[in-house]
Amino acid sequence: MKKIILPLLLLLFCAGCGAAKPSETAFFAMDTYMTIQAYGRQAETAITKAVQSVFALENLISRTRENTDIARLNAAAGAETQLSPETCELLSKVKSLSVPGVFDPTIAAVSDLWGINTESHRIPSQAEIDAARATVSADNLIISDGSHARLLNGAKVDLGAVGKGIAADRCAEILRENGVKSAMVVLGGNIYALGEKSDDSAWTVGIADPDGNADYIATLEVQDTSVVTTGDYERYFIKNGIRYHHVFDPSTGAPARSGLRSVTVVNESSTLADARSTTLFVLGLKKGLQYCADNGLEAVFITENKEIYITEGLRDRFTFRGEGVGYVMAP
């Protein structure tokens, strides 16, 4: 559902990474260019295992590939479907992250209707939108016994809003299990900074300019955490001067019109950060900031008016660099 090639989202800065030479690899999965860089004697083996875990996950949760668990569940027309225990566990996790009318894993019918990032993108009729929106509710996803699930009322599941977050968490876990203490996992727009850089300093991650006039408009110093951005500039089409993007509001069945251009969430759980970056984008600035306060989230908001808002916990790690392209820091 979201996040594509790294330069459009978050730019990683490795200047001053130290003299140690990392093991690294680049690969393509989940419709996204990905890289993993790690330091240590077991780094190469750990990276191989991490990459394998991404492909294995994709073979479970992709809804566009034939015979994956999610594809079979969506095609079952409401019938109970046997799934791997791993997929059922993931579905339970994602369902628990749903926010009614804001973030929902059963958004597939709506996203299919608009065809964002396909050659058949279009603006559907209100009748089509209403029909698709009627299928969207996490309550329509029934997980029965840890190995079976079904979808009610025509619902279909799309885990694109959390898939790369799940993958990033798994990669970080595998790297740690194999003795890696310093690594950078970049799965499209999902970044996991494991430990510190080889010179014992924090990793520096850049936040992209939604207008593309600069590579980045701010940087964050991070370690042992994930950084995930959702923005309206990632996948979209423009018609009659209006941008129709891939971040859908379940309450309207249309691209979210929240007054935001992007939201970046920083959290130890990349899965949570992935889900909540979408949640906050749909909520908009005022409600999003309140949601952060109520739920202990740290985030960066960029508005359509080029204002940047950050939560208090990020201030010591945040550096503003957007003056030259018209951005301003909110008080």
Phi, psi and chi 1 to 4 in degrees:
 res  aa     phi    psi   chi1   chi2   chi3   chi4
   1 MET       -  -27.4  176.6  177.7  165.9      -
   2 LYS  -152.2  165.8   68.2  178.7 -174.1  172.5
   3 LYS    74.9  121.6  -57.5 -176.9 -177.1   71.9
   4 ILE  -126.7 -143.5   51.9  176.1      -      -
   5 ILE   -60.0  141.4  -59.9  174.0      -      -
   6 LEU   -48.2  -48.8  174.6   62.9      -      -
   7 PRO   -59.7  -21.1  -26.7   37.0      -      -
   8 LEU   -82.1   -7.8  -61.1 -179.6      -      -
   9 LEU  -125.2  -76.3  -91.8  168.4      -      -
  10 LEU  -126.2  129.3  -63.2  172.4      -      -
  11 LEU  -104.3  125.0 -176.4   63.1      -      -
  12 LEU   -91.2  131.1  169.8   65.9      -      -
  13 PHE  -108.8  123.0  -60.9   90.0      -      -
  14 CYS  -114.7   10.3  -71.6      -      -      -
  15 ALA   -58.4  132.7      -      -      -      -
  16 GLY    79.9   23.5      -      -      -      -
  17 CYS   -72.2   -8.4  -76.0      -      -      -
  18 GLY   102.5  172.6      -      -      -      -
  19 ALA   -79.4  -25.0      -      -      -      -
  20 ALA   -60.1  136.6      -      -      -      -
  21 LYS   -93.2  126.5 -175.5  176.9  179.7  179.9
  22 PRO   -84.7  159.5   33.4  -36.9      -      -
  23 SER   -88.2  140.5  -64.1      -      -      -
  24 GLU  -152.8  157.1   54.4 -172.3  -37.9      -
  25 THR  -149.3  154.8 -168.0      -      -      -
  26 ALA  -124.9  143.8      -      -      -      -
  27 PHE  -156.6  168.9   58.2  104.7      -      -
  28 PHE  -120.2  122.7 -167.3   85.0      -      -
  29 ALA  -153.2  157.9      -      -      -      -
  30 MET    51.7   36.7  -62.0 -177.3  173.1      -
  31 ASP    62.5   28.8 -162.3   30.1      -      -
  32 THR  -145.8  143.1  -61.1      -      -      -
  33 TYR   -75.3  131.8  177.9   76.3      -      -
  34 MET  -132.4  151.7  -58.6 -179.7  171.1      -
  35 THR  -140.0  149.2   63.3      -      -      -
  36 ILE  -133.6  128.7  -59.0  177.5      -      -
  37 GLN  -124.5  129.6  177.2 -172.8   93.3      -
  38 ALA  -145.2  152.8      -      -      -      -
  39 TYR  -113.7  149.5  -65.5   83.9      -      -
  40 GLY   122.9  163.4      -      -      -      -
  41 ARG   -65.3  -30.5  -72.3 -179.4  -63.4  176.4
  42 GLN   -99.1   12.7  -60.0  -59.9  -44.2      -
  43 ALA   -61.7  -43.4      -      -      -      -
  44 GLU   -63.3  -44.3 -172.5  171.5  -15.1      -
  45 THR   -63.7  -42.3  -62.0      -      -      -
  46 ALA   -63.6  -41.2      -      -      -      -
  47 ILE   -63.5  -42.6  -72.0  174.0      -      -
  48 THR   -58.4  -44.3  -62.6      -      -      -
  49 LYS   -65.9  -38.3  -68.7  179.6  179.3  179.0
  50 ALA   -65.2  -44.3      -      -      -      -
  51 VAL   -61.4  -43.0  171.9      -      -      -
  52 GLN   -60.0  -35.9  -70.1  171.7  -14.9      -
  53 SER   -67.5  -33.1   76.6      -      -      -
  54 VAL   -67.0  -46.3  174.8      -      -      -
  55 PHE   -63.7  -39.3  -71.9  129.4      -      -
  56 ALA   -63.7  -41.1      -      -      -      -
  57 LEU   -64.1  -44.0  178.6   64.7      -      -
  58 GLU   -58.6  -36.5 -175.0  175.3   21.7      -
  59 ASN   -72.9   -8.6  -74.1  -28.6      -      -
  60 LEU   -98.7  -42.3  -75.0  178.4      -      -
  61 ILE  -110.4   -6.3   68.7  171.7      -      -
  62 SER   -63.4  136.1  171.4      -      -      -
  63 ARG  -100.3   -2.8   70.0 -174.3 -174.6   93.4
  64 THR  -100.6  -13.3   58.5      -      -      -
  65 ARG   -91.8  147.6  -67.7 -173.1  175.0 -171.5
  66 GLU   -74.0  144.8  -66.8 -176.0    1.7      -
  67 ASN    68.8   11.5  -62.0  -40.5      -      -
  68 THR   -74.7  163.9   69.3      -      -      -
  69 ASP   -57.6  -45.1  -83.4    1.2      -      -
  70 ILE   -69.4  -39.2  -62.8  -57.0      -      -
  71 ALA   -62.5  -40.5      -      -      -      -
  72 ARG   -69.0  -38.9  -69.2 -170.8  -59.7  103.8
  73 LEU   -62.9  -44.6  176.6   62.8      -      -
  74 ASN   -66.2  -30.7  -76.4  -17.8      -      -
  75 ALA   -86.1   -4.2      -      -      -      -
  76 ALA   -79.8   -5.0      -      -      -      -
  77 ALA    54.2   40.3      -      -      -      -
  78 GLY    93.2   -9.2      -      -      -      -
  79 ALA   -75.0  149.1      -      -      -      -
  80 GLU   -64.2  134.5 -171.7  170.3   72.9      -
  81 THR  -124.2  132.4  -54.8      -      -      -
  82 GLN   -78.4  128.8 -175.7  170.6    0.1      -
  83 LEU  -127.0  165.5  -54.3  174.1      -      -
  84 SER   -67.9  147.8   69.6      -      -      -
  85 PRO   -55.4  -32.6  -26.7   35.6      -      -
  86 GLU   -63.4  -44.2 -178.6  179.7    2.3      -
  87 THR   -65.7  -41.8  -59.9      -      -      -
  88 CYS   -61.6  -39.0  -75.8      -      -      -
  89 GLU   -64.2  -41.2 -177.1  178.6   -8.2      -
  90 LEU   -65.0  -42.7  -69.9  175.8      -      -
  91 LEU   -62.2  -40.0  -73.6  171.2      -      -
  92 SER   -63.1  -41.7  -65.2      -      -      -
  93 LYS   -63.1  -47.5  172.3   66.1  172.8  178.0
  94 VAL   -67.0  -38.5  176.8      -      -      -
  95 LYS   -60.8  -37.6 -176.2  175.7  179.5  177.4
  96 SER   -67.9  -21.1   72.8      -      -      -
  97 LEU   -88.7   -4.9  -67.7  172.8      -      -
  98 SER   -66.1  148.5   64.7      -      -      -
  99 VAL  -126.9  111.1  179.0      -      -      -
 100 PRO   -50.7  128.7  -28.1   36.6      -      -
 101 GLY    74.5    2.8      -      -      -      -
 102 VAL  -129.3  -55.0 -179.8      -      -      -
 103 PHE  -132.0  122.3  175.3   79.0      -      -
 104 ASP  -148.1  127.9 -160.6  -61.3      -      -
 105 PRO   -72.8   -7.9   26.8  -35.1      -      -
 106 THR  -100.1   33.8   63.2      -      -      -
 107 ILE   -82.7    0.2 -164.5   68.3      -      -
 108 ALA   -56.4  -41.8      -      -      -      -
 109 ALA   -61.9  -35.9      -      -      -      -
 110 VAL   -70.5  -48.5  168.1      -      -      -
 111 SER   -64.1  -36.5   57.3      -      -      -
 112 ASP   -63.6  -36.3  -74.9  -13.2      -      -
 113 LEU   -60.9  -40.1 -168.7   62.2      -      -
 114 TRP   -84.1  -25.3  -71.1   80.8      -      -
 115 GLY    63.1   32.6      -      -      -      -
 116 ILE   -58.5  138.6  -55.4  -67.6      -      -
 117 ASN    68.2   21.9 -152.3   44.0      -      -
 118 THR  -125.4  168.0   72.3      -      -      -
 119 GLU   -72.9  -12.8  -65.7 -178.7   -3.0      -
 120 SER  -105.2   25.5   57.4      -      -      -
 121 HIS   -62.0  146.3   60.1 -102.7      -      -
 122 ARG  -163.6  168.0   65.8 -170.6 -177.1   95.2
 123 ILE   -99.5  109.5  -58.0  172.5      -      -
 124 PRO   -74.4  164.5   26.1  -32.4      -      -
 125 SER   -73.4  161.4   68.7      -      -      -
 126 GLN   -63.1  -35.2 -170.8   58.9   52.0      -
 127 ALA   -63.5  -40.3      -      -      -      -
 128 GLU   -65.6  -42.5  -69.4  175.5  -56.4      -
 129 ILE   -62.2  -45.5  -68.4  172.6      -      -
 130 ASP   -60.8  -41.3  -69.1  -16.7      -      -
 131 ALA   -65.8  -42.2      -      -      -      -
 132 ALA   -68.2  -42.5      -      -      -      -
 133 ARG   -62.8  -29.8 -171.3  167.2   60.2   86.6
 134 ALA   -65.5  -17.7      -      -      -      -
 135 THR   -88.4   -9.8   70.8      -      -      -
 136 VAL   -89.6  110.3  179.6      -      -      -
 137 SER  -171.0  128.0  172.1      -      -      -
 138 ALA   -60.1  -22.5      -      -      -      -
 139 ASP   -66.6  -17.5  -69.4  -21.3      -      -
 140 ASN   -78.7   -9.1  -72.6  -29.5      -      -
 141 LEU   -96.1  111.7  172.0   59.3      -      -
 142 ILE  -111.0  118.6  -51.5  -60.9      -      -
 143 ILE  -109.7  114.5  -55.6  160.6      -      -
 144 SER   -89.5  -49.3   54.1      -      -      -
 145 ASP  -144.4   22.2   60.5    0.7      -      -
 146 GLY    88.3   -6.4      -      -      -      -
 147 SER  -142.9    4.9   60.3      -      -      -
 148 HIS  -138.5  148.2  -67.9   82.3      -      -
 149 ALA  -149.9  161.6      -      -      -      -
 150 ARG  -148.2  160.6   63.2 -175.8  -60.3 -150.1
 151 LEU  -120.9  129.2  -69.0  165.3      -      -
 152 LEU   -99.7  159.6  -53.0  178.9      -      -
 153 ASN    56.4   33.8  -58.3  -45.0      -      -
 154 GLY    77.6    9.5      -      -      -      -
 155 ALA   -67.5  151.3      -      -      -      -
 156 LYS  -136.4  145.1  -68.7 -174.6  178.4 -179.0
 157 VAL   -94.6  139.6  168.4      -      -      -
 158 ASP  -133.3  111.9 -177.3   -9.6      -      -
 159 LEU   -97.6   16.8  -61.6 -174.8      -      -
 160 GLY   -61.3  -27.2      -      -      -      -
 161 ALA   -75.9  -10.5      -      -      -      -
 162 VAL  -133.4   -6.9  -69.7      -      -      -
 163 GLY   -58.3  -45.6      -      -      -      -
 164 LYS   -72.4  -27.8  -63.8  178.1 -171.8   66.2
 165 GLY   -65.6  -44.8      -      -      -      -
 166 ILE   -59.7  -44.8  -64.7  168.1      -      -
 167 ALA   -62.6  -42.0      -      -      -      -
 168 ALA   -63.5  -41.8      -      -      -      -
 169 ASP   -62.5  -40.2  -76.9  -27.5      -      -
 170 ARG   -66.5  -41.5  -69.6 -171.8  171.4 -165.9
 171 CYS   -60.6  -45.5  -73.3      -      -      -
 172 ALA   -61.3  -41.3      -      -      -      -
 173 GLU   -64.1  -43.6 -179.4 -179.5    4.7      -
 174 ILE   -65.8  -42.1  -71.7  169.3      -      -
 175 LEU   -60.9  -45.2  -68.1  168.8      -      -
 176 ARG   -61.4  -45.2  -72.1 -169.8 -177.3  102.1
 177 GLU   -60.8  -25.4  -71.5  174.3  -11.4      -
 178 ASN  -101.5   20.2  -75.8  -88.8      -      -
 179 GLY    84.7    7.3      -      -      -      -
 180 VAL   -82.1  127.6  172.6      -      -      -
 181 LYS  -111.3  -10.3  -63.6 -179.2  179.2  179.5
 182 SER  -138.9  117.7  176.4      -      -      -
 183 ALA  -161.4  157.8      -      -      -      -
 184 MET  -128.6  118.8  176.7   59.2   68.1      -
 185 VAL  -106.5  120.9  177.8      -      -      -
 186 VAL  -123.8  101.7 -177.1      -      -      -
 187 LEU  -108.9   82.0  -51.6 -175.1      -      -
 188 GLY    65.0 -121.8      -      -      -      -
 189 GLY   -88.4    1.5      -      -      -      -
 190 ASN   -98.3  116.7  -70.5   66.2      -      -
 191 ILE  -114.1  134.5  -70.0  178.6      -      -
 192 TYR  -122.4  117.7 -155.2  108.4      -      -
 193 ALA   -97.2  106.8      -      -      -      -
 194 LEU   -91.5  122.6 -180.0   62.5      -      -
 195 GLY    62.7 -144.4      -      -      -      -
 196 GLU  -114.7  172.6  -59.1  172.3  -33.5      -
 197 LYS   -67.3  169.7  -68.3 -170.6  -65.5 -171.6
 198 SER   -65.4  -16.8   60.6      -      -      -
 199 ASP   -96.8   15.2   62.3   -0.8      -      -
 200 ASP    70.2   15.6  -62.6  -32.7      -      -
 201 SER  -100.6  165.1   63.9      -      -      -
 202 ALA   -71.6  155.6      -      -      -      -
 203 TRP   -74.9  146.6  -62.6   94.3      -      -
 204 THR  -112.2  123.3  -57.0      -      -      -
 205 VAL  -118.8  134.0  174.1      -      -      -
 206 GLY   -96.5  146.1      -      -      -      -
 207 ILE  -102.3  124.7  -61.7  176.7      -      -
 208 ALA   -70.4  154.6      -      -      -      -
 209 ASP   -79.8  116.1  175.0    5.7      -      -
 210 PRO   -58.2  -25.7  -26.4   36.2      -      -
 211 ASP   -87.0   -8.9  -71.7  -32.5      -      -
 212 GLY    74.6   13.0      -      -      -      -
 213 ASN   -81.3  -15.2  -64.9  -40.4      -      -
 214 ALA  -143.7  154.9      -      -      -      -
 215 ASP   -63.0  -36.7  -72.9  -26.4      -      -
 216 TYR  -155.6  155.7   59.3   92.8      -      -
 217 ILE  -121.3   -1.0   55.2  175.8      -      -
 218 ALA  -164.7  160.9      -      -      -      -
 219 THR  -131.3  154.2   57.9      -      -      -
 220 LEU  -126.4  135.4  -76.7  166.8      -      -
 221 GLU   -92.4  121.8  -58.2  -67.3  -36.6      -
 222 VAL  -139.2  156.6  -65.2      -      -      -
 223 GLN  -157.2  143.9   58.8 -169.4   66.0      -
 224 ASP    48.7   47.8  -91.2  -29.5      -      -
 225 THR  -157.0  171.1 -162.9      -      -      -
 226 SER  -112.5  149.2 -175.4      -      -      -
 227 VAL  -128.8  120.5 -178.5      -      -      -
 228 VAL  -131.5  132.4 -178.6      -      -      -
 229 THR  -118.5  138.4  -66.8      -      -      -
 230 THR  -117.8  130.7  -69.8      -      -      -
 231 GLY  -143.8  161.8      -      -      -      -
 232 ASP   -83.7   -0.5   69.8   -4.1      -      -
 233 TYR  -101.4    4.8   54.3   91.5      -      -
 234 GLU   -83.4  -51.2  -60.0  162.3   16.4      -
 235 ARG  -140.8  122.3  -66.6  177.0  177.7  176.5
 236 TYR  -167.1  169.4   63.8   91.4      -      -
 237 PHE  -138.3  158.2   68.1   90.3      -      -
 238 ILE  -118.8  131.4  -64.8  176.7      -      -
 239 LYS  -138.9  130.6 -172.0  168.6 -176.3  177.7
 240 ASN    52.8   37.9  -62.5  -33.2      -      -
 241 GLY    78.4    4.4      -      -      -      -
 242 ILE  -108.0  132.8  -60.7  174.1      -      -
 243 ARG   -87.7  123.3 -178.1 -170.0  -60.0  -98.9
 244 TYR  -110.3  108.5  -63.7   93.1      -      -
 245 HIS  -106.8  179.8   56.6   78.0      -      -
 246 HIS   -91.2   -0.2   71.4  -68.9      -      -
 247 VAL   -95.3  103.9 -171.8      -      -      -
 248 PHE   -94.7  144.3  -68.1  100.0      -      -
 249 ASP   -94.5  110.8 -177.1  -17.9      -      -
 250 PRO   -59.4  -24.5  -24.1   35.1      -      -
 251 SER   -75.1  -20.0   69.7      -      -      -
 252 THR  -116.8  -20.5   65.8      -      -      -
 253 GLY    73.0   18.9      -      -      -      -
 254 ALA  -133.9  166.6      -      -      -      -
 255 PRO   -53.7  136.5  -28.9   37.6      -      -
 256 ALA   -62.1  133.0      -      -      -      -
 257 ARG  -114.7   77.5  -57.5  -62.3  179.2 -162.9
 258 SER  -106.8   -1.1   63.9      -      -      -
 259 GLY    84.4    5.8      -      -      -      -
 260 LEU  -108.6  151.8  -64.2  174.4      -      -
 261 ARG  -101.9  -35.1  -63.0  -62.9  -47.3  -80.3
 262 SER  -159.1  157.8   74.8      -      -      -
 263 VAL  -135.8  130.8  177.9      -      -      -
 264 THR  -115.0  127.3  -61.8      -      -      -
 265 VAL  -113.1  135.3  174.4      -      -      -
 266 VAL  -113.2  120.2 -179.1      -      -      -
 267 ASN  -158.5  150.9 -165.5  -84.4      -      -
 268 GLU   -62.7  -28.8  -68.4 -179.8   -0.1      -
 269 SER   -95.9  115.1  167.9      -      -      -
 270 SER   -70.0  -30.3 -165.3      -      -      -
 271 THR   -62.3  -47.4  -56.6      -      -      -
 272 LEU   -64.4  -44.4  178.9   65.0      -      -
 273 ALA   -61.2  -39.1      -      -      -      -
 274 ASP   -61.7  -50.5 -144.8   -4.7      -      -
 275 ALA   -63.4  -41.8      -      -      -      -
 276 ARG   -79.4  -23.0  -67.3  -58.2  171.9 -115.7
 277 SER   -65.3  -37.4   64.0      -      -      -
 278 THR   -69.1  -44.8  -60.6      -      -      -
 279 THR   -55.2  -48.9  -59.0      -      -      -
 280 LEU   -67.6  -36.7  -62.4  175.5      -      -
 281 PHE   -61.7  -43.6 -172.5   97.4      -      -
 282 VAL   -68.9  -38.3  174.5      -      -      -
 283 LEU   -65.7  -34.0  -75.9  172.4      -      -
 284 GLY    90.4  174.7      -      -      -      -
 285 LEU   -61.8  -57.4  178.5   63.6      -      -
 286 LYS   -61.7  -53.1 -175.5  176.1  180.0  179.6
 287 LYS   -67.5  -33.4  -69.0 -178.8  179.1  178.7
 288 GLY   -65.8  -44.2      -      -      -      -
 289 LEU   -62.3  -38.8  -74.6  169.9      -      -
 290 GLN   -66.9  -39.4 -172.3   59.3   55.5      -
 291 TYR   -61.4  -41.3 -170.3   94.3      -      -
 292 CYS   -60.5  -45.6  -72.2      -      -      -
 293 ALA   -62.9  -40.0      -      -      -      -
 294 ASP   -74.3  -24.7  -67.7  -17.4      -      -
 295 ASN  -119.1    9.5  -66.5  -85.0      -      -
 296 GLY    66.2   37.1      -      -      -      -
 297 LEU   -99.3  148.6  -75.7  178.1      -      -
 298 GLU  -112.5  129.8  -57.8  -64.9  -11.5      -
 299 ALA  -152.7  160.5      -      -      -      -
 300 VAL  -120.6  126.7  179.1      -      -      -
 301 PHE  -111.6  133.8  -61.9   78.4      -      -
 302 ILE  -119.3  122.7  -59.5  177.2      -      -
 303 THR   -94.0  168.8   74.3      -      -      -
 304 GLU   -63.5  -21.6  -67.5  176.0  -14.7      -
 305 ASN   -90.1   12.1  -64.3  -34.6      -      -
 306 LYS    64.9   31.1  -69.6 -165.2  169.0 -174.6
 307 GLU   -98.4  141.9  -64.1  174.9  -38.6      -
 308 ILE  -115.2  126.2  -59.4  177.1      -      -
 309 TYR  -117.7  138.6  -67.7   76.4      -      -
 310 ILE  -131.5  149.4   61.7  173.6      -      -
 311 THR   -76.7  157.2   53.1      -      -      -
 312 GLU   -59.0  -36.8 -166.9   61.4   35.1      -
 313 GLY   -68.2  -10.8      -      -      -      -
 314 LEU  -101.3   -6.8  -65.6 -179.6      -      -
 315 ARG   -60.0  -39.0  -69.1 -168.7 -179.6  -83.5
 316 ASP   -73.8  -14.2  -69.0  -17.6      -      -
 317 ARG  -109.7    2.0  -64.9 -176.6  -84.4  165.8
 318 PHE  -107.7  133.5 -178.9   91.2      -      -
 319 THR  -125.4  121.7  -58.8      -      -      -
 320 PHE   -82.7  131.9  175.9   54.6      -      -
 321 ARG  -135.5   19.7  -59.0  177.1 -177.3  -88.7
 322 GLY  -102.1   11.9      -      -      -      -
 323 GLU   -59.0  -41.5  -57.1   96.2  -30.2      -
 324 GLY   -69.1  -13.7      -      -      -      -
 325 VAL  -118.6   20.9  -73.4      -      -      -
 326 GLY    91.5    8.6      -      -      -      -
 327 TYR   -87.9  152.2  -70.4   86.5      -      -
 328 VAL  -133.2  149.0  -63.8      -      -      -
 329 MET   -86.1  129.1  -73.8  -63.0  -58.1      -
 330 ALA   -71.5  153.1      -      -      -      -
 331 PRO   -58.9      -  -22.1   32.1      -      -
